[in-house]
Amino acid sequence: MTHLDGFEDFAAHLLIPSKEKGRAPLAPLYGTQEYCLRELRAGLEAGVREFVVLKGRQQGLTTLLDALDLFYLQTHHGMVGLLAMDDPKNVAFRRLVLRRMLESLPKSHRYPVNTNNADMLEWGPPNGSILMFAAVAKREGTADNLGRSKGINYLHADECGAWPNQSAVSTLQAALAEEFPERLYVWGSTAQGPNVFKDQWDTAQHAATQRAIFIGWWRHRGYRVRRGTALWKQYAGEATRDEQTWMRAIKRRYAVTLEPEQLVWYRYQLVEKFRGDETMLAQEHPCLPEDAFQAFGEKFIAMTTIQHLRELRAAEAPKFYRYDFGRYLDDTTLRRCGESEAELVVYEEPDPNAVYLIAAHPWGSSSPTAAAFVCQVWRVWPDRLKLVAEYHVTTGQYFHFAWVIQHMVAAYRSFASSKSWNPVYWILELGWGGERVLRELDRIQNLGYGYSPVALEDRDRLTNMTASIEYFFRRADTFSAGSLRQMKSTPEIRTRNLISLRDEVGRGHLLIPSEPLIDELAALRRGEEGDVDEITAGAGQPESRAITAAMAVTLWLEQVMAEVAEVLAPKETGGGPEHVGEELVGNFLSRLKHRG
């Protein structure tokens, strides 16, 4: 028996504790349950054995997966399974529920049980499978024994959003079989805000060996309000612009068109069950996966604005690159790679007729929570900014980051003809390590620091390179008096930049293909007391991309917009070509040499 054949027959004989009906058969399944089962089957048929299930509240998914525990271990002999949960009391309750579900089956659909205690459930021969029970410790450093010394080939990990740390997940993953042909691992949870489960979900969306399954509330056939009822009369009406945004996204991604009865149910839930708290509703009943992982606190950018950003994301496929840093700048190369190992994502190649703006944020330079090296390249119009490339790493060397900045400026320097070219505007966050990066750039420009002895001996070659670099790194005040090439983010400046960013996002002036950047914008929250100088990412989430984007917007508004208005038409009128230029060359110094 493969791919869950016979599960529907099993479900028809299985009694479950139903909230609305008491003890009742599992069949017929909810729409949410049918969809999850269908996705599990599709993954298994494709050779996938590990699944990450993002669900909402009261969708019947916990019951479905409990039934799967009993079904799979009895139809696959000799397996070692584990049901891992967030709390010992929850484990005890679920063990009791599973025991009663098992006892409800006729003898034709179950094997006799040899062992049934607080630690495990063991079926007798000829089956011989085992289901163990475990709770994840709540305190740091006490979850390291989860799954240790146990060879597990079946896993049901539940409420992973409440697990305390990555250690619990990593320790358990180390105990999982990697080659056993019938292995099956399901990690499931409601979102419960930004947490370790968010990392699992992000990984599963792109992993070759995992499948991400999102169960939207709109798949539940019961989540609708009947026409003519008091609730219908109270909440019926045409969809608002914001509602249309996420309804279009659902239709585009999942080929599901919401009906008016469903929209009325959603409005009723928002007003009467969640008191207008969109964040809590999104966590419990998410419309889209990205809505689920919401930090609590007052949002800095409205959810509907974030949804518009996601809807406007460009459809073109990006290219992924990784730097191979050598001992010297001239033996450093850039190579194509897969998405999972990418440091640089290029959404649009350099266009010879475009103007670009580069914003760079060294690790920790603006705040302790902005712990990443970020370099963003934005294409500029008088009325629009479009992110065309983004470098992001959480570890690294400051001098390597200076090399990356140099490369980005060099690669996106734009030539309108052989005798003229557009400038590349750039800005650097100067706090903490930013000063170190700026000094490194100055030494490269003035002294050729970082080149190999061979390069330094070739005076003509070095002269050409430094001449090019001299142009690349002209101060911004060369183009407009009083402007600087660096910015040091005091709390006041940081807040001012973020407010500018929010305004331009709200006006639809930013085109952002980077999903991680949109996620960071969605995570921004006001301070606990509503202080305007305490805008930060909720729950300790990353914010370096958002801070870098705010710097880019500030430079655009205060200097670049006025200057490019003289040479570029607004994007809204179709001005400026948007075709893809030449691919970035592997060795960026060869690019410098030929352009120098």
N, C-alpha and C positions, 0 to 999 in steps of 0.2 A: 504494500500500500504506500503510495507516494502522494505528495502535494495535497495533503489533507483530504484525500478521498474518503467519503463516508462521514464527514463531520456533521452534515445536516441531519443525517439519520440519528447520529449520536445526540445531537441537540434536541431532537424531537422526543427523546426518552429521558432527558435530563431535567430535573426539577431544580429551580433556583429560588432564592429569597428575593422576591420582587417588591419594590417599594409600594407600588400601586395595586398589585394583585395578590400579595402574599406569596405563598408557595405555588409556583406556576412553571410550566415548561419553558425552556429557553427559546424554543421555536414557537412562532415565526420570529426571525431575527429583526432587529431594528435596521433602518437604512444605514446607520453608522456602523453597525456590526457587520452587515453584508459587505460594505465597502472595505472595511479592514480585512475581512477574510479574503476578499477578492485580491487585494494588494499583497497579502501574504502569499497567496497561491502564485500570483504573477512573479513575485520575487523568487520563490523556490524553483519555479520552472526555468527561471533565468540563471539559476545557480547561486543566488544570494542566500546566505544563511544567517544574516544578522540584520535586525530591523530596529529602527527608532521611530516610535509612534507618539506623535504629539496630539493630544486629545483635549476635549473640554470636559466640563462637569456633566454628570448624569446622562452619559451617552451609551451606557451599557458596555463600555469597552473593558472595564475591570472584570465584569462577569464573563464576557466572551473569552478573555485571556485565561481566566481561571478554568473555564471549560476546556480550553486548549491544553492546559497543563494535564488534566485528567485524560483527555483524548490522546494526545501525542505520546505520552509516556506508556500508555497501554497498547498503542498500536505499533510502537517501536520498542522491541524487547531489549532489556539489559542496559537501559540508559541511566545516566546519573544526572538528575535535574536539581535546580535550586530556584526557590521562590525567595527573592530578596526584597525587603521593604525598608521603609524609613523609620519604623518605630516598633518596639517589641509588642506593644498592645495591639497594634494593627496586624502584626504577624499572627498573634494568638487568635484574633477574631477571624482572619482569613483562613487559618488552618481549620477552625471549627466549621466555617462555611463550606470549605472544600470537602470535609468529611461528610457533611450532610448531603452535599451534591452527589458524592460518590455512592452513598448509601441509597439514594433515590433511583439509581440505575437498575434495570432488571439484570439478572445474572448473565443474560446473553450479551450484555454490553459492558461487563466489568470482570476483572480478575479478582480472586480472593486476596485479602491483605495479610501479610505476615507481621508487619510492624506498623504501629500507628501511635506515635507519641509526639511530644512537643518538638522534637528535633527532626523527625522524618516520617515519611509515609513510604512503605516498601510493599510492592506487590509480590505475591508468591509465584512459583513456577507455573507455566513456562515463561511468564513475562519477566519477572525479576528486576523491573525498573524501580528507581528510588527518586523520591522528591523530598529534598531537604528544605528546611525553613531557616531563614536568617534575617536579622535586623541589622541595619547599618548604624554603627555607633554615632552618637551626636557630637561627641567631643573630638577636637582635633587630635590626630595621632592615635586614636583608638580604633580605627577602622581597618588597620593593616592586615588583620587576619581573615577578612571576608573572603571566603572561597579558598583560602590557603590550604595546601595539602589535600585538595579535593579535585580530582579530574572531572570537570563538568562538561557535558556535551548538550545540555538543555538548560536554558536560563529564561526565567521570567523576572525581570527587574522592574519593580513598580514604584511609582511616585519618586522617580529619580530627581525631580525638581526640588525635593526636600532633602536630598543627600548633602552631607556637609562639605565635601571637598572632592577634588580630583583623585586623591589617594584611594578613596573607596572604590571609584570606578576603575582605576588602573590596576589595583590589586585583584579585583574580580576578573577583569579582562585577562590578566596573566594566567588565571586558572582555567580558561576556556580552551577546549580542543580546537585545533585549527585545521585538521584534516579529516576527522571522522565524518563520513559521507552523509549521515542523517542528523547532524548537529542542527540546532535551531536556537537562536538567541533573540529575545524581544525585550527591548528597553522601552518602557512606556511611562508617560507622566502628563499631567497638566503642566503648564509652563511655570507658574509660581514665581514669576519675575526673572530677571537675569541671574543665571546660576550655572552650575556645571552641566546641567541638562541642555542649556542653550549651546554650549560648546559641542556636545554630542550631536545635537540637531544640525548644527552648521556643518560638521564633518560629514554626517550621513548624506547630506544633499549632494555631495560631490564625490563620495568614496566609491571605489570600484567594487568593494565587497559588502557594502551596506545599502539599505534602502530606507529612505525617509518616507513616512506615511503621516499625512496630516488629515485629521478627522474634523472637518468644520461642523459647527452646530447646524448648519443648513442641510446637512445630510440626514438629520433626524426627522422622520416623517411627522412626529408629534409636536415639533416646535413650530406651530402655526396657530393663528387665531381664526375661528370660524366667522364667516360673514354674518352680519346681522346681530351679533352679540354686543353686549355693552362695551367690551374691549375694542371690538371692531369700530364701533361708532366713535370711540374716544381717540383712537390712534390711526385710523385709516386716512389715506391721502397720498398725493403724488410724492415720489421719492425726491428728496432734496438733492442739491448738487453734490454734497459730500456723500450721501448714501449712494448716489449713482456711481461715484468713483469706485467704492469697494465692490459694488455689485458688478460693475464692468470687469473688474479684476478677477472676480470669481468666475464669471462667464469665460473670460479669455484663458485663464489657467486650467480650469476644471470642467469647462463645457457645461456648466450648471447655470440655468437662468432662474433667479429667485422669483417667487410668486408673491403677490401682494399680501397674502395671508402670513407668509414668513416675515416680511418686512414689518408688519404690524406686531408680530410676536416680539421681534427684536426691539422695537420702540417701547413696547410695554415693559420688557425686561429692564431696559435702560432707565426708565423713569421710575417704575414702582418697585423693582427688586434691587436695583443698584443705585438708586437715588441720584441719577445723573452722572455717576462716576464711570466715565468711559474706560479708564484704565483697568478698573476691577472687572468690568464687563468683558473687556478684551482678553483678560487673563482667563476668565471662567468660560467664556463663549466666544472664542476668537473667530473673526470673519476670515482672516488670512494668517498664515504662520507667523509672519513678522509682527503682527499685532499682539500676539500672545505674550511675548517676553517683555513686558512692560515693568519698569521700575515704578515704585510708588513715589508720591510727592507731586507737586504742581508742575505740570509739563511746561517747558520753555517754548517748544514749538508744538502747535496743535496737531493731534493725531490726523485730522483730515488733511492738513498741509503735508504731512509725511506721506499719506496715501497718494496725494497728487504727485509728489516727487517720484514715488515708485511707479506710478502709471506712466510718467514721462521718460522713464529710463530708456536709453537707446537700445535698439534691437541688435546692433552689429556685434559680432563675436570679438571679444578682446584677444590680444596676444599676451603671452606670459613669458617673463624673462627672469633670469637670476644672474647676479654678479659673481664672477669668480675673481676675487681680489688677489692680485699677486703681491710680491714684495714691494714692487714699484708701481707707480701709476701707469707706466707705459707697457706693463705686462698684465694689466687687468683687462678682462674681457666680459662681454655680456652674451649669454647663451639663452636660446629658447628652452622652455621647460614646461612641465605640466602645471595646472592650476594649483595643486596642493603644495608645491614647493616654490611658487612664484614670490618674488620680492617686488618686482616691477610689473604692473599691469598697464598695457598700452591700449587705449580705446580708439585712438585715432593717430595715424602716423603724421609726421610733420608735413604741413602744407606750405608750399613756397610763397603763397600769397596771404598767409595768415599772420596775426600778431598774437604773441603768447605772453602769459604772466606765470611766473613760478614762485611758489611759496614753500619755504622750508622750515621744518620744526625739528630741532635736535631732541634727543631723548631727555625728558624731564625738564626741558628748558622753560616751559610756561607754568608748570605746576607738578607736584609729585605724582599726580594721577595721570598726567599726560606722558606716559612711559613708552614712547615709541619714536623712532626716527621716521619722519614723514616728509616726502617731497612731492608736491602736486604741480602738474602743468595744466594751466587753464587757457583755452582759446578765448580770445577777447573780441567782443563787438561793443558798440556803444550802448546796447541795451541787453546784452546777454553775456554770460560766462558759461563755458562748457568744459568740464573736466575731461582731458584727453589722455592723461597718464598719471599714475599714482605709485610711488615707491613707499613701502611700509615694512619695517622690521622692528621687533621689540628688543633685540640685542645687537650689538655691533660696536664699531670703533668710530670715534668722532672724525678722524681724518678720512676714513672710508666714506663717511657721509659727505664730507667736503668734495670727494671725488665724484660722488653721485650727482651732487648739485652741478658740478662743472660739466658733467656729461649731459645732463638734461638741458642746461642752457645752450651747450654746443649743438646738441641734436635738434633742438627746436628753434635755433636761429633761422630766420626766414629770409630768403632771397627773392626779391621781386624781379631783379634782373642781375646781370653780371656786375653792375656798377652800384647797385643800391640794395639795401635790405632793411627790413623792419627790426626794431629793437626787441629784445627779450627783457621784459620787466621782471624784476625779482625782489623778494623780500625775505629776510631771515629773522627768526625769533632769536633774540640775543641773550636771554636769561640763561644762567648757569652754563651749560656746555656750549651754548650758542656762541659765546665769545671765543671759545676754542676753535669752533668751526670757521668763524670769520677770519681768525688769525691764520689758519691753515690755508684758506683761499688766498689771502694776501701773500703768503709765502710762495704759493704755487705761481701766482701772477708775477711777483717781483723777483723771485730767486730761482724759479724752476724747481722748487723743493718738492721731493717726492718722485722725481724722475730717476731712472737708473744712471750709473756712471757712463754707460754707452750712449745714452741719449744726451747727456750733458756734454760729451765730447763732440757730438755732431752739432756744431754751432749754428749752421744754417737751418738745420731742422728745428733746433730749439728756438731760434729767433722766430721762425714761422709760427711755431706753436704759441709762444708767449705773446706774439703780436695778435694772434687770434684771441687768446684768452684775455688780453688787455681790453679788446673790444667787448667781449662777452660780459665782462664784469665791470663795465663802466657804472659809476654810481648813478642812482636814479636822479640825483640832482643835476646830472648832465642834461637831462631832458626837461626838468621842471625845478626851478629854484626852491630850496627849502625842504625837498623830499629827502628821505634817507633810505638806504638799502637794508636797514635793520630796524627791528622793533623789539622793545623790551616790555613785556606784558605786566604792567602793574594791575591790581584788581580793577581799577577804573578803566584802563585801556582794554583789558580782557573783556569786561562787560560791554563796553562800547562796541568792540568788534563783533561780539556775539549778537548784540541787538541789530547791528547792520546786517549780519548774516541772516537773521530771522526775517527781517523786513524784505530782503531781496528774494529769499526763498518763498515767502508768502506772496510776493508779486509775480512769481513765476519766472524770474530772471536767471535762475541757475538750472543748468542741465547737468544732472549727476548720474552717470551710469554705474558708479561704484556703490554696490549694495552695502558694504561695510561702512562707508561714509554716511549713507542714509540711516543705517542703524545707530551710529553714534549721534547723529542729530536727533533721532527719536528718543535717545536716552537722556538728553540734557534736561535737567531739573533746576528749579529755583531752590534757594536755600530753605531750610526747615522753617525759618521765621519769615520767609518771603523776601529776604535781603537781596537787592539787585546785584550786589557784588559777590554773591555766592552761587552763581550759575555753574553747575558742574554735572557730570554724568551721574546718574542714579546708581546706587548700590555698588560703587567702586568700579563702574564699567569704564572701558577705555574712552578717551576723548581727544587724542592727539590729532586724528584726522579732522574732527570738527574745528579744533582751534586753528589748524592750518588753513582750512577753508575760510574761516573768519578773517584771517590775515589777508588772504587773497582778495576777498570782497572789499576790505578796507582800502587796500592799495588801488583796486579798480575804481572805487568810488571817488577817492581823494585825488587821484592823479591820472590814471590810465584812460578813464572814460572820456574825459575832455580831449585828450590828445588823439585818441584813435577816431573820434568823431570827425576829425578833419580828413581822414583818409579811408575810412570804412563806412559802408552803409549799414544801417541797423539790420540785425538778423531777421526781424519780423518781416522785412520787405524782401527777403531772399538775397540780400547782398552778401557777397563773399563766397568763393567756391568752398565746397565741403568734401571734395573727393579725397581718397586716401593717397598719401604720397609714398615715397620709397620706404622700404622697410629699414628699421634701425640696423646699422651695421654691427657685426659682432664685436670687433675691436674698435672702441670709440676713438682711440688715438689716431687710427688710420683716417677717420673722418676729419679729425682736427687737421691732420697733415694735408689732406687734399683740399680742404677749405681755406687753410691758412695761406 
